[in-house]
Amino acid sequence: MPEMRVTFPGGKKVNVEFGGFTVPTDQSPRNGGAGSAPDPFGYFLASLAACAGVYVLGFCQNRSIPLEGISLTQRVERDNGGERLLKKISVEITLPESFPEKYRSAVVKAAEGCAIKRVIDHPPEFNIYTTTGSSG
């Protein structure tokens, strides 16, 4: 994974640049931003849903199962003690009636293999520190 660089384009916006991409973030108007892009937490949740989707996609493609009628819906249950703390994340995989019965539990297993979910299950050590010098 390439190094990521954070820049501050103004207001409550924060951009993350890596691998030739720029991921813009902004805070909601309620939090002092313009709401011009998802906030970082929104991207975090979206990355979980997208990751599960990638694993379902690969599962179906590897078995030549048509994707028509397949969708995922992610729901979060928050802890009452904090606005951003999560109690539960549920991913519902909607399958068409034509989806092969023998693969119904296997597609759930595939979605559970999401790399981001595995990182949450086994969190890394965080090391946040300061330096002084050129940001160049």
Protein Blocks (a to p, Z undefined) as FASTA:
>chain_A
ZZdddddebhjbdcddeehiacdddddfknopaolaccfklmmmmmmmmmmmmmmmmmmm
mnopafehpacdddddddfkbmklcfbdcddddddfklcfklmmmmmmmmmmpmklmmmm
mccdddddddeddfZZ
